[in-house]
């Protein structure tokens, strides 16, 4: 694509327009600058609210993948890719899922998390290669993330995912974008022009992060990883998380701290199992059998 063609393409994107309320931002004092940014950020939740039915549809698709042994796979470049990797990385400690159940792929690989990899996002075939490397199947859900909605890496990845009949979802901040046209479920929060023209790590990045929060968290809730509003599958892998685990057992069962600590040890540091033992009076094996019978749902 020639520079002139690309420039013309970008000029048509909402996310690339100039924000009329911040044309003088370089003349403002510090407080006024951050006030302008805060006012702009307040528009993001309203844009996401319009997309909630699509977000819910995507959550159901992800849960369907999980129920048949499939995975949630994020693909993106730059800020969008980093946000996907971040959300994926948080799932194992928060919900005790296997590190391969939620995967984040970023154009350019791991090095791109810390430093831009020139040209990686411009390849239509690189994402296909990355998805083949993790052996993508029709059981998986692929979520393509691109604020502009036109990133070749994401377009190519969604095309390949569609080809093998995986579920596909797009997250972009421009209406009727290229990735929205590729995906079976298109999530498009239109947050409008950025405070700094074209700097989509701002409002667009915030919108993407909020949507990703919903996709992973709501999916895990629906898969039984939460009891009431407690992270009962949290992995107590450090002192803070051990303390949190004890607190969760206390909150879920109304037992005291000593009993919660004892239960956690008896349950091999599995919070959900400890809670089941306390609520039912069963031993470890019996409580685990109950959980297995109900596919991990404590409330059931």
ROVO-524164 format. One line per 2 residues: number of its first residue (from 1); their letters; for each residue x, y, z negated of N, C-alpha, C. Coordinates in nm, 3 decimals. Example, Ala and Ser with C-alpha at 12.3 -4.5 7.8 and 13.67 -1.06 7.14 Angstrom:
# residues 2
1> AS> 1.319 -0.569 -0.780 1.230 -0.450 -0.780 1.320 -0.330 -0.780  1.285 -0.225 -0.708 1.367 -0.106 -0.714 1.290 0.003 -0.787
//
This chain:
# residues 300
1> XX> 0.085 -0.119 0.000 0.000 0.000 0.000 0.089 0.125 0.000  0.064 0.216 0.093 0.146 0.338 0.102 0.117 0.429 -0.016
3> XX> 0.211 0.519 -0.043 0.194 0.612 -0.155 0.070 0.699 -0.136  0.046 0.741 -0.011 -0.070 0.825 0.017 -0.200 0.750 -0.009
5> XX> -0.204 0.623 0.032 -0.323 0.541 0.011 -0.346 0.519 -0.138  -0.238 0.489 -0.211 -0.248 0.466 -0.354 -0.294 0.592 -0.426
7> XX> -0.240 0.706 -0.387 -0.278 0.833 -0.448 -0.427 0.861 -0.426  -0.473 0.833 -0.306 -0.614 0.853 -0.273 -0.702 0.759 -0.354
9> XX> -0.656 0.635 -0.373 -0.730 0.536 -0.450 -0.741 0.577 -0.596  -0.629 0.622 -0.653 -0.629 0.664 -0.793 -0.717 0.786 -0.817
11> XX> -0.720 0.877 -0.720 -0.797 1.001 -0.736 -0.947 0.975 -0.749  -0.990 0.857 -0.707 -1.133 0.824 -0.712 -1.173 0.756 -0.842
13> XX> -1.074 0.725 -0.928 -1.102 0.656 -1.053 -1.139 0.755 -1.164  -1.245 0.722 -1.239 -1.286 0.805 -1.352 -1.172 0.820 -1.451
15> XX> -1.100 0.711 -1.474 -0.992 0.712 -1.574 -0.873 0.799 -1.532  -0.868 0.839 -1.406 -0.759 0.922 -1.356 -0.798 1.069 -1.341
17> XX> -0.925 1.100 -1.364 -0.970 1.240 -1.351 -0.912 1.326 -1.462  -0.911 1.456 -1.439 -0.864 1.549 -1.542 -0.978 1.583 -1.637
19> XX> -0.947 1.588 -1.765 -1.046 1.617 -1.868 -1.059 1.769 -1.883  -1.175 1.825 -1.849 -1.190 1.971 -1.854 -1.179 2.030 -1.994
21> XX> -1.197 1.947 -2.097 -1.192 2.000 -2.235 -1.049 2.008 -2.290  -0.952 1.956 -2.216 -0.815 1.957 -2.268 -0.716 2.024 -2.173
23> XX> -0.766 2.105 -2.083 -0.678 2.173 -1.987 -0.577 2.265 -2.056  -0.612 2.309 -2.178 -0.524 2.402 -2.251 -0.453 2.334 -2.367
25> XX> -0.446 2.201 -2.365 -0.396 2.130 -2.483 -0.251 2.165 -2.515  -0.175 2.204 -2.415 -0.035 2.239 -2.438 -0.019 2.376 -2.502
27> XX> -0.127 2.450 -2.522 -0.121 2.581 -2.586 -0.172 2.577 -2.730  -0.224 2.461 -2.774 -0.290 2.451 -2.904 -0.189 2.424 -3.015
29> XX> -0.230 2.455 -3.138 -0.146 2.419 -3.251 -0.167 2.270 -3.284  -0.089 2.219 -3.377 -0.089 2.075 -3.405 -0.226 2.024 -3.448
31> XX> -0.289 2.096 -3.540 -0.421 2.052 -3.587 -0.522 2.052 -3.474  -0.520 2.154 -3.390 -0.613 2.161 -3.278 -0.591 2.045 -3.179
33> XX> -0.465 2.008 -3.157 -0.435 1.896 -3.066 -0.498 1.767 -3.118  -0.475 1.737 -3.246 -0.527 1.610 -3.299 -0.679 1.614 -3.312
35> XX> -0.737 1.734 -3.332 -0.883 1.746 -3.331 -0.940 1.712 -3.193  -0.875 1.762 -3.089 -0.918 1.731 -2.952 -0.913 1.580 -2.926
37> XX> -0.805 1.518 -2.972 -0.790 1.374 -2.952 -0.896 1.297 -3.028  -0.923 1.341 -3.149 -1.025 1.275 -3.231 -1.164 1.288 -3.170
39> XX> -1.193 1.406 -3.116 -1.323 1.427 -3.050 -1.337 1.335 -2.929  -1.228 1.319 -2.854 -1.232 1.231 -2.737 -1.250 1.086 -2.779
41> XX> -1.181 1.044 -2.884 -1.192 0.905 -2.931 -1.333 0.871 -2.977  -1.407 0.971 -3.025 -1.544 0.947 -3.073 -1.637 0.901 -2.961
43> XX> -1.596 0.924 -2.836 -1.679 0.884 -2.723 -1.671 0.734 -2.694  -1.566 0.670 -2.745 -1.538 0.530 -2.710 -1.647 0.433 -2.758
45> XX> -1.687 0.437 -2.887 -1.789 0.342 -2.932 -1.921 0.354 -2.856  -1.955 0.475 -2.815 -2.080 0.493 -2.740 -2.072 0.426 -2.603
47> XX> -1.954 0.433 -2.542 -1.936 0.366 -2.413 -1.944 0.215 -2.428  -1.888 0.163 -2.537 -1.890 0.019 -2.562 -2.032 -0.029 -2.592
49> XX> -2.109 0.054 -2.661 -2.247 0.016 -2.695 -2.327 -0.022 -2.571  -2.301 0.047 -2.460 -2.372 0.018 -2.335 -2.336 -0.120 -2.279
51> XX> -2.225 -0.174 -2.323 -2.173 -0.300 -2.269 -2.197 -0.420 -2.361  -2.266 -0.401 -2.472 -2.283 -0.509 -2.569 -2.348 -0.635 -2.511
53> XX> -2.451 -0.623 -2.426 -2.507 -0.747 -2.368 -2.404 -0.826 -2.288  -2.318 -0.756 -2.213 -2.213 -0.823 -2.135 -2.108 -0.884 -2.228
55> XX> -2.076 -0.814 -2.336 -1.978 -0.865 -2.431 -2.032 -0.993 -2.496  -2.160 -0.991 -2.533 -2.222 -1.110 -2.592 -2.221 -1.227 -2.493
57> XX> -2.246 -1.198 -2.367 -2.244 -1.301 -2.263 -2.104 -1.362 -2.252  -2.003 -1.277 -2.261 -1.866 -1.325 -2.255 -1.832 -1.412 -2.376
59> XX> -1.878 -1.371 -2.494 -1.855 -1.451 -2.616 -1.915 -1.591 -2.600  -2.035 -1.599 -2.545 -2.098 -1.730 -2.525 -2.018 -1.815 -2.427
61> XX> -1.962 -1.752 -2.324 -1.879 -1.826 -2.227 -1.753 -1.878 -2.296  -1.692 -1.796 -2.381 -1.571 -1.838 -2.453 -1.604 -1.955 -2.547
63> XX> -1.716 -1.945 -2.618 -1.756 -2.053 -2.708 -1.782 -2.182 -2.632  -1.840 -2.170 -2.513 -1.862 -2.288 -2.429 -1.728 -2.351 -2.393
65> XX> -1.630 -2.269 -2.361 -1.496 -2.321 -2.332 -1.440 -2.393 -2.453  -1.447 -2.328 -2.570 -1.394 -2.389 -2.692 -1.461 -2.524 -2.721
67> XX> -1.594 -2.529 -2.701 -1.669 -2.650 -2.736 -1.632 -2.770 -2.649  -1.576 -2.743 -2.530 -1.534 -2.854 -2.445 -1.382 -2.869 -2.437
69> XX> -1.315 -2.811 -2.537 -1.171 -2.825 -2.545 -1.093 -2.727 -2.460  -1.161 -2.624 -2.408 -1.096 -2.523 -2.327 -1.036 -2.411 -2.410
71> XX> -0.978 -2.313 -2.340 -0.905 -2.206 -2.408 -0.955 -2.069 -2.365  -0.918 -1.968 -2.442 -0.939 -1.827 -2.407 -0.804 -1.773 -2.364
73> XX> -0.798 -1.720 -2.242 -0.671 -1.673 -2.186 -0.686 -1.529 -2.139  -0.607 -1.439 -2.196 -0.606 -1.299 -2.154 -0.496 -1.277 -2.052
75> XX> -0.525 -1.200 -1.949 -0.420 -1.161 -1.854 -0.426 -1.010 -1.833  -0.310 -0.947 -1.827 -0.306 -0.803 -1.807 -0.163 -0.756 -1.785
77> XX> -0.149 -0.628 -1.754 -0.018 -0.568 -1.733 -0.006 -0.443 -1.821  0.114 -0.407 -1.859 0.136 -0.286 -1.937 0.059 -0.287 -2.068
79> XX> -0.002 -0.173 -2.102 -0.077 -0.161 -2.226 -0.186 -0.267 -2.235  -0.257 -0.289 -2.126 -0.366 -0.387 -2.126 -0.314 -0.527 -2.157
81> XX> -0.202 -0.563 -2.098 -0.142 -0.693 -2.124 -0.097 -0.707 -2.268  -0.038 -0.599 -2.321 0.010 -0.603 -2.460 -0.106 -0.619 -2.557
83> XX> -0.217 -0.555 -2.529 -0.334 -0.569 -2.616 -0.387 -0.712 -2.616  -0.385 -0.777 -2.500 -0.427 -0.916 -2.492 -0.335 -1.007 -2.570
85> XX> -0.204 -0.986 -2.556 -0.106 -1.066 -2.630 -0.124 -1.046 -2.780  -0.148 -0.921 -2.821 -0.168 -0.890 -2.963 -0.290 -0.963 -3.018
87> XX> -0.401 -0.959 -2.947 -0.523 -1.024 -2.996 -0.501 -1.175 -3.005  -0.436 -1.232 -2.905 -0.409 -1.376 -2.906 -0.320 -1.414 -3.024
89> XX> -0.219 -1.332 -3.052 -0.123 -1.362 -3.158 -0.187 -1.360 -3.297  -0.295 -1.283 -3.312 -0.361 -1.271 -3.442 -0.452 -1.389 -3.473
91> XX> -0.489 -1.468 -3.372 -0.588 -1.574 -3.393 -0.538 -1.691 -3.479  -0.415 -1.742 -3.457 -0.371 -1.854 -3.541 -0.367 -1.824 -3.691
93> XX> -0.307 -1.711 -3.736 -0.307 -1.688 -3.881 -0.445 -1.653 -3.938  -0.529 -1.589 -3.857 -0.660 -1.546 -3.908 -0.760 -1.661 -3.911
95> XX> -0.754 -1.748 -3.810 -0.856 -1.851 -3.797 -0.800 -1.994 -3.795  -0.671 -2.010 -3.816 -0.607 -2.142 -3.817 -0.633 -2.222 -3.689
97> XX> -0.637 -2.152 -3.576 -0.649 -2.224 -3.449 -0.509 -2.253 -3.396  -0.501 -2.352 -3.310 -0.374 -2.384 -3.246 -0.327 -2.265 -3.164
99> XX> -0.197 -2.243 -3.158 -0.144 -2.127 -3.085 -0.172 -2.134 -2.936  -0.212 -2.251 -2.887 -0.244 -2.266 -2.745 -0.392 -2.243 -2.716
101> XX> -0.475 -2.222 -2.820 -0.619 -2.206 -2.796 -0.653 -2.067 -2.744  -0.580 -1.967 -2.790 -0.597 -1.830 -2.740 -0.460 -1.783 -2.693
103> XX> -0.449 -1.752 -2.565 -0.319 -1.721 -2.504 -0.324 -1.583 -2.438  -0.219 -1.506 -2.453 -0.207 -1.377 -2.385 -0.095 -1.383 -2.283
105> XX> -0.127 -1.355 -2.158 -0.026 -1.349 -2.052 -0.010 -1.205 -2.005  0.113 -1.160 -1.997 0.140 -1.022 -1.954 0.231 -1.026 -1.832
107> XX> 0.202 -0.942 -1.734 0.284 -0.934 -1.613 0.428 -0.903 -1.651  0.520 -0.988 -1.607 0.660 -0.967 -1.640 0.708 -1.052 -1.756
109> XX> 0.616 -1.125 -1.822 0.656 -1.215 -1.929 0.684 -1.146 -2.062  0.745 -1.217 -2.154 0.767 -1.168 -2.291 0.845 -1.037 -2.294
111> XX> 0.940 -1.020 -2.202 1.019 -0.897 -2.202 0.932 -0.774 -2.181  0.819 -0.791 -2.111 0.731 -0.678 -2.081 0.658 -0.627 -2.205
113> XX> 0.660 -0.704 -2.313 0.598 -0.658 -2.437 0.672 -0.537 -2.493  0.802 -0.529 -2.467 0.885 -0.425 -2.528 0.939 -0.324 -2.427
115> XX> 0.943 -0.364 -2.302 0.996 -0.274 -2.200 0.928 -0.304 -2.067  0.886 -0.197 -1.996 0.816 -0.215 -1.869 0.901 -0.294 -1.771
117> XX> 0.838 -0.392 -1.705 0.906 -0.472 -1.603 0.862 -0.421 -1.466  0.952 -0.352 -1.400 0.919 -0.282 -1.276 0.858 -0.376 -1.171
119> XX> 0.743 -0.337 -1.120 0.681 -0.407 -1.008 0.604 -0.532 -1.044  0.612 -0.579 -1.169 0.547 -0.706 -1.206 0.396 -0.698 -1.185
121> XX> 0.337 -0.583 -1.219 0.191 -0.573 -1.209 0.143 -0.562 -1.064  0.234 -0.536 -0.971 0.196 -0.516 -0.831 0.183 -0.646 -0.752
123> XX> 0.213 -0.760 -0.817 0.209 -0.888 -0.748 0.071 -0.953 -0.757  0.018 -0.993 -0.643 -0.110 -1.064 -0.640 -0.095 -1.212 -0.671
125> XX> 0.028 -1.262 -0.670 0.050 -1.406 -0.688 0.115 -1.442 -0.822  0.169 -1.344 -0.892 0.242 -1.374 -1.016 0.150 -1.432 -1.123
127> XX> 0.028 -1.379 -1.137 -0.064 -1.431 -1.238 -0.105 -1.575 -1.206  -0.124 -1.604 -1.078 -0.157 -1.742 -1.040 -0.045 -1.835 -1.085
129> XX> 0.079 -1.794 -1.064 0.192 -1.874 -1.107 0.193 -1.892 -1.258  0.166 -1.783 -1.331 0.163 -1.789 -1.478 0.051 -1.881 -1.527
131> XX> -0.065 -1.876 -1.461 -0.178 -1.960 -1.501 -0.153 -2.107 -1.467  -0.087 -2.131 -1.357 -0.052 -2.270 -1.324 0.047 -2.326 -1.425
133> XX> 0.137 -2.239 -1.474 0.238 -2.284 -1.570 0.174 -2.332 -1.700  0.061 -2.271 -1.739 -0.008 -2.316 -1.861 -0.120 -2.414 -1.827
135> XX> -0.124 -2.460 -1.703 -0.217 -2.563 -1.657 -0.364 -2.522 -1.679  -0.399 -2.408 -1.623 -0.537 -2.360 -1.630 -0.633 -2.464 -1.574
137> XX> -0.749 -2.483 -1.641 -0.850 -2.575 -1.593 -0.987 -2.507 -1.590  -1.084 -2.577 -1.535 -1.220 -2.523 -1.526 -1.286 -2.508 -1.663
139> XX> -1.227 -2.569 -1.765 -1.282 -2.559 -1.901 -1.246 -2.426 -1.969  -1.148 -2.356 -1.914 -1.096 -2.234 -1.978 -1.177 -2.109 -1.939
141> XX> -1.163 -2.005 -2.020 -1.216 -1.873 -1.988 -1.100 -1.776 -1.972  -1.093 -1.709 -1.859 -0.987 -1.611 -1.832 -1.046 -1.471 -1.839
143> XX> -0.986 -1.387 -1.922 -1.029 -1.248 -1.938 -0.923 -1.157 -1.876  -0.958 -1.091 -1.766 -0.866 -0.999 -1.700 -0.885 -0.858 -1.755
145> XX> -0.775 -0.796 -1.799 -0.782 -0.665 -1.863 -0.703 -0.564 -1.780  -0.770 -0.457 -1.737 -0.702 -0.350 -1.662 -0.787 -0.224 -1.671
147> XX> -0.734 -0.121 -1.733 -0.810 0.002 -1.749 -0.858 0.056 -1.614  -0.768 0.055 -1.516 -0.802 0.105 -1.383 -0.898 0.011 -1.311
149> XX> -0.886 -0.117 -1.342 -0.968 -0.217 -1.274 -0.913 -0.257 -1.138  -0.791 -0.212 -1.106 -0.736 -0.239 -0.973 -0.597 -0.303 -0.978
151> XX> -0.552 -0.347 -1.093 -0.418 -0.403 -1.107 -0.406 -0.534 -1.030  -0.315 -0.542 -0.931 -0.303 -0.663 -0.849 -0.278 -0.790 -0.930
153> XX> -0.195 -0.783 -1.034 -0.168 -0.901 -1.117 -0.297 -0.960 -1.171  -0.387 -0.874 -1.219 -0.514 -0.920 -1.277 -0.609 -0.970 -1.169
155> XX> -0.616 -0.898 -1.058 -0.701 -0.940 -0.946 -0.662 -1.081 -0.900  -0.533 -1.102 -0.881 -0.484 -1.232 -0.836 -0.514 -1.343 -0.935
157> XX> -0.501 -1.311 -1.063 -0.529 -1.411 -1.167 -0.676 -1.450 -1.171  -0.763 -1.351 -1.158 -0.907 -1.380 -1.158 -0.947 -1.459 -1.033
159> XX> -0.886 -1.425 -0.920 -0.914 -1.499 -0.796 -0.879 -1.647 -0.813  -0.763 -1.673 -0.870 -0.721 -1.812 -0.890 -0.813 -1.883 -0.989
161> XX> -0.849 -1.814 -1.099 -0.938 -1.873 -1.199 -1.074 -1.908 -1.138  -1.124 -1.819 -1.054 -1.250 -1.847 -0.985 -1.236 -1.967 -0.894
163> XX> -1.121 -1.978 -0.829 -1.097 -2.087 -0.734 -1.106 -2.224 -0.802  -1.058 -2.231 -0.926 -1.065 -2.360 -0.995 -1.186 -2.370 -1.087
165> XX> -1.277 -2.270 -1.075 -1.407 -2.270 -1.143 -1.397 -2.253 -1.295  -1.296 -2.180 -1.340 -1.292 -2.139 -1.480 -1.390 -2.024 -1.498
167> XX> -1.431 -1.998 -1.622 -1.513 -1.880 -1.650 -1.423 -1.757 -1.640  -1.475 -1.649 -1.583 -1.395 -1.528 -1.568 -1.467 -1.406 -1.622
169> XX> -1.392 -1.322 -1.690 -1.443 -1.199 -1.752 -1.347 -1.087 -1.718  -1.401 -0.968 -1.693 -1.314 -0.852 -1.671 -1.344 -0.745 -1.775
171> XX> -1.239 -0.672 -1.812 -1.254 -0.553 -1.897 -1.183 -0.438 -1.827  -1.261 -0.341 -1.780 -1.204 -0.224 -1.712 -1.281 -0.100 -1.755
173> XX> -1.223 0.015 -1.729 -1.286 0.141 -1.772 -1.325 0.228 -1.653  -1.352 0.163 -1.541 -1.403 0.230 -1.422 -1.521 0.151 -1.367
175> XX> -1.625 0.217 -1.321 -1.743 0.145 -1.272 -1.714 0.070 -1.143  -1.774 -0.050 -1.131 -1.766 -0.129 -1.009 -1.622 -0.145 -0.960
177> XX> -1.533 -0.177 -1.052 -1.391 -0.189 -1.018 -1.363 -0.318 -0.942  -1.242 -0.330 -0.891 -1.201 -0.450 -0.817 -1.206 -0.574 -0.905
179> XX> -1.163 -0.562 -1.031 -1.167 -0.681 -1.117 -1.310 -0.711 -1.162  -1.394 -0.608 -1.173 -1.535 -0.631 -1.207 -1.604 -0.710 -1.095
181> XX> -1.564 -0.685 -0.973 -1.620 -0.757 -0.860 -1.572 -0.902 -0.854  -1.453 -0.926 -0.908 -1.399 -1.062 -0.910 -1.458 -1.147 -1.022
183> XX> -1.486 -1.086 -1.136 -1.524 -1.161 -1.255 -1.672 -1.200 -1.253  -1.702 -1.314 -1.315 -1.841 -1.357 -1.328 -1.914 -1.270 -1.431
185> XX> -1.840 -1.222 -1.530 -1.895 -1.131 -1.632 -1.808 -1.007 -1.636  -1.865 -0.891 -1.605 -1.788 -0.767 -1.599 -1.824 -0.676 -1.716
187> XX> -1.725 -0.645 -1.798 -1.741 -0.551 -1.910 -1.672 -0.422 -1.871  -1.749 -0.314 -1.860 -1.693 -0.188 -1.808 -1.734 -0.069 -1.893
189> XX> -1.670 -0.049 -2.010 -1.697 0.070 -2.089 -1.637 0.194 -2.022  -1.720 0.286 -1.979 -1.672 0.405 -1.907 -1.648 0.516 -2.009
191> XX> -1.523 0.532 -2.048 -1.488 0.628 -2.153 -1.454 0.765 -2.098  -1.447 0.778 -1.966 -1.422 0.908 -1.905 -1.275 0.944 -1.901
193> XX> -1.245 1.065 -1.853 -1.105 1.110 -1.839 -1.032 1.116 -1.973  -0.903 1.090 -1.966 -0.821 1.090 -2.087 -0.780 1.231 -2.129
195> XX> -0.743 1.245 -2.256 -0.690 1.371 -2.307 -0.569 1.414 -2.224  -0.482 1.317 -2.195 -0.370 1.338 -2.103 -0.406 1.264 -1.974
197> XX> -0.413 1.333 -1.866 -0.463 1.276 -1.741 -0.393 1.146 -1.704  -0.471 1.040 -1.691 -0.420 0.911 -1.649 -0.352 0.829 -1.756
199> XX> -0.342 0.880 -1.879 -0.275 0.805 -1.987 -0.375 0.710 -2.051  -0.396 0.596 -1.985 -0.502 0.504 -2.027 -0.466 0.420 -2.149
201> XX> -0.350 0.447 -2.210 -0.322 0.385 -2.340 -0.405 0.452 -2.450  -0.471 0.562 -2.416 -0.548 0.639 -2.515 -0.691 0.585 -2.525
203> XX> -0.791 0.657 -2.474 -0.930 0.612 -2.489 -0.953 0.475 -2.427  -0.901 0.453 -2.308 -0.921 0.324 -2.241 -0.858 0.211 -2.322
205> XX> -0.737 0.236 -2.375 -0.672 0.135 -2.457 -0.751 0.105 -2.584  -0.805 0.210 -2.645 -0.888 0.192 -2.764 -1.012 0.110 -2.731
207> XX> -1.075 0.140 -2.619 -1.195 0.066 -2.578 -1.161 -0.081 -2.555  -1.050 -0.107 -2.489 -1.010 -0.246 -2.463 -0.984 -0.319 -2.594
209> XX> -0.916 -0.254 -2.688 -0.887 -0.317 -2.818 -1.016 -0.351 -2.891  -1.113 -0.261 -2.890 -1.238 -0.286 -2.959 -1.315 -0.402 -2.895
211> XX> -1.314 -0.408 -2.763 -1.381 -0.518 -2.694 -1.312 -0.651 -2.725  -1.178 -0.652 -2.722 -1.105 -0.774 -2.754 -1.132 -0.819 -2.897
213> XX> -1.141 -0.724 -2.990 -1.178 -0.757 -3.128 -1.308 -0.836 -3.131  -1.405 -0.787 -3.054 -1.537 -0.850 -3.051 -1.531 -0.989 -2.988
215> XX> -1.461 -1.001 -2.876 -1.456 -1.130 -2.805 -1.398 -1.239 -2.894  -1.283 -1.215 -2.954 -1.219 -1.320 -3.034 -1.292 -1.342 -3.166
217> XX> -1.326 -1.234 -3.235 -1.387 -1.248 -3.367 -1.526 -1.311 -3.358  -1.610 -1.262 -3.268 -1.745 -1.317 -3.255 -1.740 -1.463 -3.212
219> XX> -1.645 -1.497 -3.126 -1.630 -1.636 -3.082 -1.592 -1.725 -3.200  -1.500 -1.678 -3.282 -1.458 -1.759 -3.397 -1.570 -1.772 -3.500
221> XX> -1.650 -1.666 -3.518 -1.766 -1.675 -3.608 -1.860 -1.784 -3.559  -1.886 -1.784 -3.429 -1.980 -1.880 -3.372 -1.924 -2.023 -3.369
223> XX> -1.793 -2.036 -3.387 -1.731 -2.169 -3.391 -1.711 -2.218 -3.535  -1.771 -2.146 -3.633 -1.767 -2.193 -3.772 -1.646 -2.153 -3.851
225> XX> -1.571 -2.055 -3.800 -1.449 -2.013 -3.867 -1.474 -1.911 -3.978  -1.601 -1.876 -3.998 -1.638 -1.775 -4.097 -1.756 -1.827 -4.181
227> XX> -1.750 -1.804 -4.312 -1.863 -1.833 -4.400 -1.903 -1.703 -4.467  -2.031 -1.665 -4.457 -2.076 -1.532 -4.495 -1.995 -1.433 -4.410
229> XX> -1.915 -1.348 -4.472 -1.826 -1.263 -4.392 -1.680 -1.285 -4.434  -1.651 -1.408 -4.473 -1.519 -1.443 -4.526 -1.439 -1.526 -4.425
231> XX> -1.309 -1.499 -4.418 -1.219 -1.572 -4.326 -1.180 -1.705 -4.389  -1.270 -1.801 -4.387 -1.248 -1.926 -4.460 -1.149 -2.019 -4.391
233> XX> -1.105 -1.985 -4.271 -1.003 -2.065 -4.205 -0.870 -1.991 -4.197  -0.855 -1.887 -4.279 -0.728 -1.815 -4.280 -0.615 -1.911 -4.318
235> XX> -0.497 -1.892 -4.260 -0.383 -1.978 -4.289 -0.295 -1.910 -4.394  -0.286 -1.964 -4.516 -0.207 -1.900 -4.623 -0.057 -1.922 -4.601
237> XX> 0.000 -1.844 -4.510 0.138 -1.866 -4.467 0.239 -1.772 -4.533  0.192 -1.680 -4.615 0.284 -1.594 -4.691 0.216 -1.553 -4.822
239> XX> 0.288 -1.481 -4.907 0.234 -1.449 -5.041 0.104 -1.369 -5.033  0.098 -1.275 -4.942 -0.024 -1.194 -4.928 -0.142 -1.281 -4.889
241> XX> -0.119 -1.371 -4.791 -0.228 -1.454 -4.743 -0.268 -1.562 -4.844  -0.172 -1.607 -4.926 -0.206 -1.700 -5.034 -0.298 -1.631 -5.135
243> XX> -0.262 -1.506 -5.169 -0.346 -1.429 -5.262 -0.484 -1.405 -5.201  -0.487 -1.375 -5.072 -0.615 -1.353 -5.004 -0.698 -1.482 -5.005
245> XX> -0.631 -1.595 -4.982 -0.701 -1.723 -4.981 -0.767 -1.751 -5.117  -0.692 -1.725 -5.224 -0.748 -1.742 -5.358 -0.869 -1.651 -5.377
247> XX> -0.857 -1.527 -5.332 -0.968 -1.433 -5.344 -1.090 -1.477 -5.265  -1.067 -1.533 -5.147 -1.179 -1.580 -5.064 -1.252 -1.695 -5.134
249> XX> -1.178 -1.788 -5.192 -1.240 -1.899 -5.264 -1.323 -1.847 -5.381  -1.269 -1.749 -5.453 -1.342 -1.689 -5.565 -1.471 -1.622 -5.518
251> XX> -1.461 -1.547 -5.408 -1.579 -1.476 -5.357 -1.685 -1.571 -5.304  -1.642 -1.680 -5.241 -1.737 -1.773 -5.180 -1.806 -1.862 -5.282
253> XX> -1.739 -1.889 -5.394 -1.792 -1.987 -5.490 -1.820 -1.930 -5.629  -1.774 -1.804 -5.652 -1.790 -1.738 -5.782 -1.714 -1.811 -5.893
255> XX> -1.608 -1.882 -5.855 -1.523 -1.944 -5.957 -1.417 -1.844 -6.002  -1.342 -1.879 -6.107 -1.238 -1.787 -6.154 -1.106 -1.811 -6.080
257> XX> -1.008 -1.726 -6.107 -0.882 -1.732 -6.034 -0.808 -1.864 -6.055  -0.805 -1.912 -6.180 -0.735 -2.036 -6.209 -0.796 -2.153 -6.133
259> XX> -0.929 -2.159 -6.131 -0.997 -2.266 -6.060 -0.972 -2.257 -5.909  -0.972 -2.133 -5.858 -0.948 -2.113 -5.714 -0.807 -2.160 -5.676
261> XX> -0.709 -2.126 -5.757 -0.571 -2.168 -5.730 -0.560 -2.320 -5.734  -0.624 -2.383 -5.832 -0.622 -2.528 -5.845 -0.687 -2.594 -5.723
263> XX> -0.801 -2.540 -5.681 -0.872 -2.594 -5.566 -0.788 -2.584 -5.438  -0.722 -2.470 -5.422 -0.639 -2.449 -5.302 -0.527 -2.554 -5.295
265> XX> -0.466 -2.583 -5.409 -0.361 -2.684 -5.414 -0.418 -2.823 -5.384  -0.531 -2.855 -5.444 -0.594 -2.986 -5.424 -0.637 -3.006 -5.279
267> XX> -0.670 -2.893 -5.212 -0.719 -2.899 -5.074 -0.607 -2.883 -4.972  -0.484 -2.901 -5.017 -0.368 -2.889 -4.927 -0.361 -2.753 -4.859
269> XX> -0.396 -2.648 -4.935 -0.390 -2.509 -4.888 -0.493 -2.478 -4.778  -0.598 -2.558 -4.770 -0.705 -2.534 -4.674 -0.821 -2.466 -4.745
271> XX> -0.842 -2.339 -4.715 -0.941 -2.258 -4.787 -1.080 -2.315 -4.771  -1.118 -2.346 -4.648 -1.253 -2.396 -4.622 -1.280 -2.525 -4.701
273> XX> -1.183 -2.614 -4.703 -1.198 -2.741 -4.775 -1.211 -2.715 -4.924  -1.131 -2.623 -4.977 -1.140 -2.589 -5.120 -1.279 -2.536 -5.155
275> XX> -1.333 -2.454 -5.069 -1.468 -2.399 -5.093 -1.572 -2.511 -5.093  -1.561 -2.602 -4.997 -1.655 -2.714 -4.990 -1.646 -2.801 -5.115
277> XX> -1.527 -2.826 -5.163 -1.509 -2.906 -5.284 -1.578 -2.840 -5.404  -1.564 -2.710 -5.415 -1.625 -2.638 -5.528 -1.777 -2.632 -5.514
279> XX> -1.826 -2.605 -5.395 -1.971 -2.589 -5.376 -2.047 -2.720 -5.389  -1.982 -2.831 -5.352 -2.052 -2.960 -5.350 -2.014 -3.052 -5.466
281> XX> -1.902 -3.023 -5.533 -1.856 -3.112 -5.639 -1.793 -3.239 -5.586  -1.767 -3.244 -5.455 -1.709 -3.363 -5.393 -1.557 -3.359 -5.402
283> XX> -1.494 -3.476 -5.389 -1.348 -3.478 -5.383 -1.302 -3.437 -5.243  -1.171 -3.432 -5.224 -1.116 -3.381 -5.097 -1.165 -3.461 -4.977
285> XX> -1.158 -3.590 -4.985 -1.198 -3.674 -4.871 -1.346 -3.660 -4.841  -1.429 -3.657 -4.944 -1.574 -3.645 -4.925 -1.611 -3.508 -4.867
287> XX> -1.546 -3.405 -4.919 -1.574 -3.269 -4.869 -1.531 -3.255 -4.724  -1.416 -3.314 -4.690 -1.369 -3.308 -4.552 -1.464 -3.383 -4.459
289> XX> -1.517 -3.494 -4.505 -1.613 -3.570 -4.424 -1.740 -3.488 -4.398  -1.784 -3.415 -4.499 -1.901 -3.327 -4.482 -1.873 -3.219 -4.378
291> XX> -1.755 -3.158 -4.387 -1.717 -3.055 -4.291 -1.708 -3.111 -4.150  -1.647 -3.228 -4.138 -1.634 -3.291 -4.006 -1.771 -3.320 -3.947
293> XX> -1.863 -3.365 -4.031 -1.998 -3.398 -3.985 -2.070 -3.275 -3.932  -2.041 -3.159 -3.990 -2.106 -3.034 -3.949 -2.015 -2.947 -3.863
295> XX> -1.911 -3.009 -3.806 -1.819 -2.941 -3.714 -1.758 -2.815 -3.774  -1.735 -2.819 -3.904 -1.665 -2.710 -3.971 -1.750 -2.597 -4.021
297> XX> -1.882 -2.607 -4.005 -1.971 -2.500 -4.049 -2.010 -2.522 -4.196  -1.957 -2.441 -4.286 -1.988 -2.454 -4.427 -2.138 -2.433 -4.453
299> XX> -2.194 -2.331 -4.393 -2.334 -2.296 -4.422 -2.430 -2.410 -4.387  -2.398 -2.486 -4.284 -2.484 -2.597 -4.246 -2.475 -2.714 -4.345
//
